């Protein structure tokens, strides 16, 4: 696999994990949600599912959420794109070795 692709994947997965950790920590301390509920809210929000079972109640929580959505959705989308490219490259490499 190309070195650039390896580095890109590492940066993308690091950014995705960092985004989830920041959001989970923020909601745990500001909204006073449990760690699991905070993590769940972050995943549901960044996956753009938005069930509505958890909603930020504080002003800082609402402001953070708007920024978190704009930044986080882009980061998660980039991670998924890089993940798909990596998978595609591996399939193509395996197919070319079989020929």
N, CA, C and O atoms as CSV, one atom per row, in Angstrom:
chain,resi,resn,atom,element,x,y,z
A,1,UNK,N,N,0.846,-1.175,0.000
A,1,UNK,CA,C,0.000,0.000,0.000
A,1,UNK,C,C,0.893,1.240,0.000
A,1,UNK,O,O,1.946,1.264,0.637
A,2,UNK,N,N,0.473,2.216,-0.689
A,2,UNK,CA,C,1.212,3.463,-0.804
A,2,UNK,C,C,1.397,4.106,0.578
A,2,UNK,O,O,0.477,4.116,1.395
A,3,UNK,N,N,2.583,4.636,0.822
A,3,UNK,CA,C,2.882,5.274,2.119
A,3,UNK,C,C,1.928,6.420,2.417
A,3,UNK,O,O,1.504,6.604,3.558
A,4,UNK,N,N,1.593,7.189,1.388
A,4,UNK,CA,C,0.673,8.310,1.586
A,4,UNK,C,C,-0.679,7.811,2.083
A,4,UNK,O,O,-1.269,8.414,2.979
A,5,UNK,N,N,-1.175,6.714,1.510
A,5,UNK,CA,C,-2.453,6.148,1.930
A,5,UNK,C,C,-2.396,5.683,3.390
A,5,UNK,O,O,-3.352,5.865,4.144
A,6,UNK,N,N,-1.265,5.080,3.779
A,6,UNK,CA,C,-1.121,4.630,5.169
A,6,UNK,C,C,-1.173,5.813,6.132
A,6,UNK,O,O,-1.860,5.770,7.153
A,7,UNK,N,N,-0.436,6.868,5.790
A,7,UNK,CA,C,-0.422,8.055,6.649
A,7,UNK,C,C,-1.797,8.724,6.677
A,7,UNK,O,O,-2.260,9.166,7.728
A,8,UNK,N,N,-2.437,8.791,5.525
A,8,UNK,CA,C,-3.758,9.401,5.444
A,8,UNK,C,C,-4.755,8.643,6.316
A,8,UNK,O,O,-5.578,9.251,7.000
A,9,UNK,N,N,-4.676,7.310,6.287
A,9,UNK,CA,C,-5.567,6.499,7.117
A,9,UNK,C,C,-5.296,6.743,8.593
A,9,UNK,O,O,-6.231,6.882,9.382
A,10,UNK,N,N,-4.037,6.796,8.968
A,10,UNK,CA,C,-3.701,7.041,10.380
A,10,UNK,C,C,-4.196,8.399,10.851
A,10,UNK,O,O,-4.722,8.523,11.957
A,11,UNK,N,N,-4.027,9.425,10.009
A,11,UNK,CA,C,-4.514,10.756,10.379
A,11,UNK,C,C,-6.034,10.775,10.473
A,11,UNK,O,O,-6.597,11.397,11.374
A,12,UNK,N,N,-6.694,10.098,9.550
A,12,UNK,CA,C,-8.155,10.098,9.530
A,12,UNK,C,C,-8.722,9.366,10.748
A,12,UNK,O,O,-9.667,9.845,11.375
A,13,UNK,N,N,-8.155,8.222,11.078
A,13,UNK,CA,C,-8.681,7.470,12.235
A,13,UNK,C,C,-8.355,8.213,13.540
A,13,UNK,O,O,-9.155,8.205,14.476
A,14,UNK,N,N,-7.201,8.842,13.597
A,14,UNK,CA,C,-6.849,9.631,14.781
A,14,UNK,C,C,-7.810,10.809,14.940
A,14,UNK,O,O,-8.277,11.082,16.046
A,15,UNK,N,N,-8.105,11.500,13.854
A,15,UNK,CA,C,-9.032,12.638,13.903
A,15,UNK,C,C,-10.434,12.188,14.306
A,15,UNK,O,O,-11.106,12.870,15.080
A,16,UNK,N,N,-10.879,11.041,13.784
A,16,UNK,CA,C,-12.214,10.531,14.113
A,16,UNK,C,C,-12.295,10.166,15.600
A,16,UNK,O,O,-13.258,10.525,16.279
A,17,UNK,N,N,-11.303,9.468,16.091
A,17,UNK,CA,C,-11.292,9.082,17.510
A,17,UNK,C,C,-11.202,10.318,18.400
A,17,UNK,O,O,-11.916,10.424,19.397
A,18,UNK,N,N,-10.321,11.254,18.036
A,18,UNK,CA,C,-10.163,12.491,18.792
A,18,UNK,C,C,-11.484,13.261,18.852
A,18,UNK,O,O,-11.845,13.797,19.900
A,19,UNK,N,N,-12.196,13.314,17.739
A,19,UNK,CA,C,-13.482,14.009,17.681
A,19,UNK,C,C,-14.488,13.362,18.624
A,19,UNK,O,O,-15.205,14.062,19.340
A,20,UNK,N,N,-14.548,12.048,18.632
A,20,UNK,CA,C,-15.470,11.344,19.534
A,20,UNK,C,C,-15.085,11.542,21.000
A,20,UNK,O,O,-15.954,11.705,21.856
A,21,UNK,N,N,-13.785,11.528,21.287
A,21,UNK,CA,C,-13.321,11.712,22.667
A,21,UNK,C,C,-13.638,13.123,23.165
A,21,UNK,O,O,-14.105,13.297,24.291
A,22,UNK,N,N,-13.385,14.120,22.331
A,22,UNK,CA,C,-13.676,15.512,22.720
A,22,UNK,C,C,-15.169,15.692,22.987
A,22,UNK,O,O,-15.562,16.259,24.007
A,23,UNK,N,N,-15.994,15.205,22.060
A,23,UNK,CA,C,-17.439,15.337,22.226
A,23,UNK,C,C,-17.952,14.594,23.447
A,23,UNK,O,O,-18.739,15.135,24.224
A,24,UNK,N,N,-17.512,13.368,23.615
A,24,UNK,CA,C,-17.949,12.554,24.754
A,24,UNK,C,C,-17.583,13.226,26.067
A,24,UNK,O,O,-18.402,13.293,26.983
A,25,UNK,N,N,-16.362,13.720,26.162
A,25,UNK,CA,C,-15.901,14.395,27.377
A,25,UNK,C,C,-16.708,15.668,27.634
A,25,UNK,O,O,-17.122,15.934,28.763
A,26,UNK,N,N,-16.924,16.445,26.582
A,26,UNK,CA,C,-17.681,17.692,26.723
A,26,UNK,C,C,-19.081,17.414,27.266
A,26,UNK,O,O,-19.494,18.020,28.254
A,27,UNK,N,N,-19.802,16.513,26.635
A,27,UNK,CA,C,-21.180,16.247,27.048
A,27,UNK,C,C,-21.257,15.620,28.441
A,27,UNK,O,O,-22.212,15.851,29.183
A,28,UNK,N,N,-20.260,14.837,28.781
A,28,UNK,CA,C,-20.252,14.241,30.120
A,28,UNK,C,C,-20.167,15.323,31.197
A,28,UNK,O,O,-20.893,15.274,32.190
A,29,UNK,N,N,-19.295,16.279,31.001
A,29,UNK,CA,C,-19.088,17.302,32.029
A,29,UNK,C,C,-20.054,18.482,31.926
A,29,UNK,O,O,-20.469,19.014,32.956
A,30,UNK,N,N,-20.419,18.899,30.734
A,30,UNK,CA,C,-21.287,20.073,30.589
A,30,UNK,C,C,-22.766,19.713,30.705
A,30,UNK,O,O,-23.521,20.390,31.404
A,31,UNK,N,N,-23.177,18.649,30.022
A,31,UNK,CA,C,-24.583,18.244,30.072
A,31,UNK,C,C,-24.881,17.275,31.219
A,31,UNK,O,O,-26.039,16.947,31.476
A,32,UNK,N,N,-23.827,16.821,31.908
A,32,UNK,CA,C,-23.954,15.891,33.050
A,32,UNK,C,C,-24.563,14.547,32.636
A,32,UNK,O,O,-25.298,13.927,33.405
A,33,UNK,N,N,-24.247,14.100,31.403
A,33,UNK,CA,C,-24.703,12.794,30.943
A,33,UNK,C,C,-23.670,11.744,31.335
A,33,UNK,O,O,-22.513,12.074,31.596
A,34,UNK,N,N,-24.085,10.484,31.377
A,34,UNK,CA,C,-23.128,9.413,31.648
A,34,UNK,C,C,-22.151,9.313,30.482
A,34,UNK,O,O,-22.391,9.875,29.413
A,35,UNK,N,N,-21.054,8.597,30.690
A,35,UNK,CA,C,-20.057,8.435,29.622
A,35,UNK,C,C,-20.677,7.720,28.414
A,35,UNK,O,O,-20.437,8.098,27.267
A,36,UNK,N,N,-21.458,6.705,28.685
A,36,UNK,CA,C,-22.076,5.940,27.589
A,36,UNK,C,C,-23.089,6.793,26.835
A,36,UNK,O,O,-23.122,6.773,25.605
A,37,UNK,N,N,-23.917,7.543,27.562
A,37,UNK,CA,C,-24.900,8.406,26.901
A,37,UNK,C,C,-24.206,9.500,26.087
A,37,UNK,O,O,-24.664,9.849,24.999
A,38,UNK,N,N,-23.117,10.034,26.603
A,38,UNK,CA,C,-22.361,11.067,25.894
A,38,UNK,C,C,-21.765,10.511,24.606
A,38,UNK,O,O,-21.852,11.139,23.550
A,39,UNK,N,N,-21.164,9.341,24.701
A,39,UNK,CA,C,-20.593,8.693,23.515
A,39,UNK,C,C,-21.690,8.376,22.499
A,39,UNK,O,O,-21.534,8.629,21.305
A,40,UNK,N,N,-22.791,7.824,22.982
A,40,UNK,CA,C,-23.928,7.489,22.121
A,40,UNK,C,C,-24.427,8.728,21.376
A,40,UNK,O,O,-24.665,8.672,20.170
A,41,UNK,N,N,-24.586,9.839,22.086
A,41,UNK,CA,C,-25.046,11.075,21.465
A,41,UNK,C,C,-24.081,11.521,20.371
A,41,UNK,O,O,-24.512,11.954,19.302
A,42,UNK,N,N,-22.787,11.419,20.631
A,42,UNK,CA,C,-21.789,11.824,19.635
A,42,UNK,C,C,-21.887,10.971,18.375
A,42,UNK,O,O,-21.866,11.505,17.266
A,43,UNK,N,N,-21.990,9.675,18.529
A,43,UNK,CA,C,-22.080,8.779,17.371
A,43,UNK,C,C,-23.362,9.041,16.588
A,43,UNK,O,O,-23.331,9.141,15.362
A,44,UNK,N,N,-24.476,9.152,17.281
A,44,UNK,CA,C,-25.757,9.394,16.618
A,44,UNK,C,C,-25.742,10.747,15.904
A,44,UNK,O,O,-26.266,10.873,14.797
A,45,UNK,N,N,-25.152,11.739,16.528
A,45,UNK,CA,C,-25.091,13.069,15.930
A,45,UNK,C,C,-24.182,13.094,14.711
A,45,UNK,O,O,-24.574,13.615,13.666
A,46,UNK,N,N,-22.977,12.543,14.821
A,46,UNK,CA,C,-22.025,12.597,13.714
A,46,UNK,C,C,-22.409,11.671,12.572
A,46,UNK,O,O,-21.972,11.873,11.439
A,47,UNK,N,N,-23.212,10.667,12.850
A,47,UNK,CA,C,-23.720,9.797,11.786
A,47,UNK,C,C,-24.961,10.420,11.142
A,47,UNK,O,O,-25.555,9.831,10.239
A,48,UNK,N,N,-25.340,11.578,11.592
A,48,UNK,CA,C,-26.505,12.350,11.139
A,48,UNK,C,C,-27.811,11.570,11.277
A,48,UNK,O,O,-28.729,11.735,10.474
A,49,UNK,N,N,-27.886,10.727,12.295
A,49,UNK,CA,C,-29.116,9.970,12.549
A,49,UNK,C,C,-30.075,10.828,13.363
A,49,UNK,O,O,-31.226,11.026,12.972
A,50,UNK,N,N,-29.600,11.334,14.493
A,50,UNK,CA,C,-30.376,12.257,15.307
A,50,UNK,C,C,-31.710,11.728,15.786
A,50,UNK,O,O,-32.752,12.239,15.375
A,51,UNK,N,N,-31.710,10.724,16.639
A,51,UNK,CA,C,-32.951,10.172,17.159
A,51,UNK,C,C,-33.748,11.175,17.988
A,51,UNK,O,O,-34.978,11.128,18.005
A,52,UNK,N,N,-33.064,12.070,18.664
A,52,UNK,CA,C,-33.741,13.067,19.486
A,52,UNK,C,C,-33.981,12.630,20.915
A,52,UNK,O,O,-34.633,13.339,21.681
A,53,UNK,N,N,-33.456,11.456,21.286
A,53,UNK,CA,C,-33.650,10.999,22.660
A,53,UNK,C,C,-32.759,11.748,23.643
A,53,UNK,O,O,-33.074,11.816,24.831
A,54,UNK,N,N,-31.659,12.307,23.170
A,54,UNK,CA,C,-30.811,13.191,23.970
A,54,UNK,C,C,-30.704,14.520,23.240
A,54,UNK,O,O,-30.479,14.565,22.030
A,55,UNK,N,N,-30.870,15.603,23.997
A,55,UNK,CA,C,-30.792,16.942,23.424
A,55,UNK,C,C,-30.045,17.827,24.418
A,55,UNK,O,O,-30.373,17.832,25.604
A,56,UNK,N,N,-29.045,18.575,23.949
A,56,UNK,CA,C,-28.354,19.484,24.873
A,56,UNK,C,C,-29.328,20.506,25.453
A,56,UNK,O,O,-30.147,21.078,24.735
A,57,UNK,N,N,-29.225,20.724,26.755
A,57,UNK,CA,C,-30.126,21.655,27.455
A,57,UNK,C,C,-29.447,22.979,27.805
A,57,UNK,O,O,-30.111,24.006,27.947
A,58,UNK,N,N,-28.121,22.949,27.943
A,58,UNK,CA,C,-27.409,24.162,28.336
A,58,UNK,C,C,-27.038,24.984,27.094
A,58,UNK,O,O,-26.945,24.455,25.986
A,59,UNK,N,N,-26.831,26.271,27.305
A,59,UNK,CA,C,-26.423,27.149,26.200
A,59,UNK,C,C,-25.046,26.730,25.658
A,59,UNK,O,O,-24.881,26.632,24.442
A,60,UNK,N,N,-24.047,26.478,26.536
A,60,UNK,CA,C,-22.763,26.013,25.993
A,60,UNK,C,C,-22.906,24.697,25.216
A,60,UNK,O,O,-22.235,24.488,24.206
A,61,UNK,N,N,-23.785,23.818,25.698
A,61,UNK,CA,C,-24.015,22.553,25.015
A,61,UNK,C,C,-24.603,22.749,23.633
A,61,UNK,O,O,-24.212,22.062,22.690
A,62,UNK,N,N,-25.529,23.670,23.501
A,62,UNK,CA,C,-26.155,23.957,22.203
A,62,UNK,C,C,-25.157,24.592,21.239
A,62,UNK,O,O,-25.114,24.241,20.060
A,63,UNK,N,N,-24.366,25.518,21.741
A,63,UNK,CA,C,-23.373,26.178,20.876
A,63,UNK,C,C,-22.298,25.182,20.448
A,63,UNK,O,O,-21.930,25.126,19.275
A,64,UNK,N,N,-21.797,24.398,21.397
A,64,UNK,CA,C,-20.792,23.392,21.073
A,64,UNK,C,C,-21.332,22.401,20.044
A,64,UNK,O,O,-20.619,22.009,19.120
A,65,UNK,N,N,-22.586,22.000,20.204
A,65,UNK,CA,C,-23.179,21.018,19.292
A,65,UNK,C,C,-23.213,21.534,17.858
A,65,UNK,O,O,-22.936,20.777,16.928
A,66,UNK,N,N,-23.542,22.789,17.664
A,66,UNK,CA,C,-23.575,23.322,16.294
A,66,UNK,C,C,-22.189,23.286,15.662
A,66,UNK,O,O,-22.044,22.911,14.499
A,67,UNK,N,N,-21.181,23.669,16.416
A,67,UNK,CA,C,-19.803,23.631,15.906
A,67,UNK,C,C,-19.349,22.186,15.716
A,67,UNK,O,O,-18.706,21.848,14.722
A,68,UNK,N,N,-19.693,21.346,16.679
A,68,UNK,CA,C,-19.324,19.927,16.649
A,68,UNK,C,C,-19.895,19.227,15.416
A,68,UNK,O,O,-19.219,18.409,14.793
A,69,UNK,N,N,-21.125,19.546,15.070
A,69,UNK,CA,C,-21.742,18.935,13.893
A,69,UNK,C,C,-21.006,19.347,12.632
A,69,UNK,O,O,-20.652,18.491,11.821
A,70,UNK,N,N,-20.769,20.640,12.448
A,70,UNK,CA,C,-20.097,21.108,11.230
A,70,UNK,C,C,-18.710,20.504,11.076
A,70,UNK,O,O,-18.353,20.038,9.994
A,71,UNK,N,N,-17.932,20.507,12.140
A,71,UNK,CA,C,-16.570,19.966,12.075
A,71,UNK,C,C,-16.587,18.437,12.065
A,71,UNK,O,O,-15.892,17.808,11.266
A,72,UNK,N,N,-17.372,17.852,12.943
A,72,UNK,CA,C,-17.363,16.408,13.124
A,72,UNK,C,C,-17.887,15.625,11.943
A,72,UNK,O,O,-17.326,14.584,11.601
A,73,UNK,N,N,-18.947,16.094,11.310
A,73,UNK,CA,C,-19.491,15.376,10.160
A,73,UNK,C,C,-18.453,15.335,9.040
A,73,UNK,O,O,-18.307,14.315,8.365
A,74,UNK,N,N,-17.743,16.423,8.845
A,74,UNK,CA,C,-16.679,16.440,7.834
A,74,UNK,C,C,-15.559,15.464,8.159
A,74,UNK,O,O,-15.059,14.766,7.276
A,75,UNK,N,N,-15.172,15.417,9.407
A,75,UNK,CA,C,-14.101,14.509,9.836
A,75,UNK,C,C,-14.532,13.052,9.679
A,75,UNK,O,O,-13.774,12.233,9.160
A,76,UNK,N,N,-15.734,12.729,10.120
A,76,UNK,CA,C,-16.226,11.351,10.019
A,76,UNK,C,C,-16.407,10.954,8.555
A,76,UNK,O,O,-16.087,9.826,8.179
A,77,UNK,N,N,-16.912,11.858,7.733
A,77,UNK,CA,C,-17.077,11.576,6.308
A,77,UNK,C,C,-15.732,11.321,5.648
A,77,UNK,O,O,-15.606,10.406,4.834
A,78,UNK,N,N,-14.733,12.110,5.984
A,78,UNK,CA,C,-13.390,11.909,5.451
A,78,UNK,C,C,-12.834,10.565,5.882
A,78,UNK,O,O,-12.235,9.853,5.075
A,79,UNK,N,N,-13.027,10.207,7.155
A,79,UNK,CA,C,-12.557,8.913,7.644
A,79,UNK,C,C,-13.208,7.764,6.875
A,79,UNK,O,O,-12.525,6.827,6.461
A,80,UNK,N,N,-14.506,7.835,6.687
A,80,UNK,CA,C,-15.206,6.773,5.947
A,80,UNK,C,C,-14.711,6.702,4.509
A,80,UNK,O,O,-14.545,5.610,3.966
A,81,UNK,N,N,-14.479,7.839,3.893
A,81,UNK,CA,C,-13.962,7.878,2.520
A,81,UNK,C,C,-12.578,7.234,2.429
A,81,UNK,O,O,-12.319,6.442,1.523
A,82,UNK,N,N,-11.704,7.569,3.353
A,82,UNK,CA,C,-10.355,6.999,3.376
A,82,UNK,C,C,-10.428,5.499,3.645
A,82,UNK,O,O,-9.677,4.725,3.051
A,83,UNK,N,N,-11.321,5.088,4.529
A,83,UNK,CA,C,-11.508,3.670,4.837
A,83,UNK,C,C,-11.959,2.897,3.589
A,83,UNK,O,O,-11.464,1.802,3.324
A,84,UNK,N,N,-12.885,3.460,2.837
A,84,UNK,CA,C,-13.360,2.814,1.606
A,84,UNK,C,C,-12.247,2.756,0.559
A,84,UNK,O,O,-12.094,1.747,-0.129
A,85,UNK,N,N,-11.469,3.837,0.438
A,85,UNK,CA,C,-10.347,3.837,-0.507
A,85,UNK,C,C,-9.335,2.766,-0.138
A,85,UNK,O,O,-8.807,2.079,-1.012
A,86,UNK,N,N,-9.065,2.624,1.137
A,86,UNK,CA,C,-8.116,1.605,1.611
A,86,UNK,C,C,-8.619,0.206,1.286
A,86,UNK,O,O,-7.865,-0.641,0.808
A,87,UNK,N,N,-9.899,-0.028,1.549
A,87,UNK,CA,C,-10.501,-1.322,1.253
A,87,UNK,C,C,-10.440,-1.603,-0.258
A,87,UNK,O,O,-10.101,-2.711,-0.674
A,88,UNK,N,N,-10.768,-0.601,-1.063
A,88,UNK,CA,C,-10.738,-0.748,-2.521
A,88,UNK,C,C,-9.323,-1.083,-3.001
A,88,UNK,O,O,-9.147,-1.949,-3.857
A,89,UNK,N,N,-8.329,-0.406,-2.458
A,89,UNK,CA,C,-6.936,-0.657,-2.833
A,89,UNK,C,C,-6.540,-2.085,-2.493
A,89,UNK,O,O,-5.873,-2.746,-3.289
A,90,UNK,N,N,-6.939,-2.572,-1.322
A,90,UNK,CA,C,-6.607,-3.942,-0.913
A,90,UNK,C,C,-7.274,-4.976,-1.811
A,90,UNK,O,O,-6.658,-5.983,-2.161
A,91,UNK,N,N,-8.517,-4.738,-2.183
A,91,UNK,CA,C,-9.217,-5.664,-3.077
A,91,UNK,C,C,-8.533,-5.688,-4.436
A,91,UNK,O,O,-8.325,-6.759,-5.007
A,92,UNK,N,N,-8.181,-4.516,-4.957
A,92,UNK,CA,C,-7.505,-4.441,-6.251
A,92,UNK,C,C,-6.144,-5.127,-6.195
A,92,UNK,O,O,-5.763,-5.816,-7.142
A,93,UNK,N,N,-5.418,-4.952,-5.117
A,93,UNK,CA,C,-4.107,-5.599,-4.966
A,93,UNK,C,C,-4.255,-7.105,-4.914
A,93,UNK,O,O,-3.483,-7.828,-5.545
A,94,UNK,N,N,-5.232,-7.583,-4.177
A,94,UNK,CA,C,-5.465,-9.024,-4.076
A,94,UNK,C,C,-5.871,-9.599,-5.431
A,94,UNK,O,O,-5.417,-10.681,-5.802
A,95,UNK,N,N,-6.705,-8.899,-6.159
A,95,UNK,CA,C,-7.134,-9.365,-7.476
A,95,UNK,C,C,-5.991,-9.383,-8.488
A,95,UNK,O,O,-5.930,-10.277,-9.332
A,96,UNK,N,N,-5.093,-8.413,-8.414
A,96,UNK,CA,C,-3.969,-8.370,-9.350
A,96,UNK,C,C,-2.939,-9.466,-9.039
A,96,UNK,O,O,-2.260,-9.946,-9.946
A,97,UNK,N,N,-2.820,-9.860,-7.774
A,97,UNK,CA,C,-1.894,-10.942,-7.390
A,97,UNK,C,C,-2.421,-12.306,-7.826
A,97,UNK,O,O,-1.645,-13.221,-8.102
A,98,UNK,N,N,-3.754,-12.438,-7.886
A,98,UNK,CA,C,-4.360,-13.711,-8.273
A,98,UNK,C,C,-4.228,-13.981,-9.773
A,98,UNK,O,O,-4.340,-15.129,-10.202
A,99,UNK,N,N,-3.997,-12.960,-10.557
A,99,UNK,CA,C,-3.911,-13.128,-12.016
A,99,UNK,C,C,-2.590,-13.631,-12.437
A,99,UNK,O,O,-2.355,-13.827,-13.629
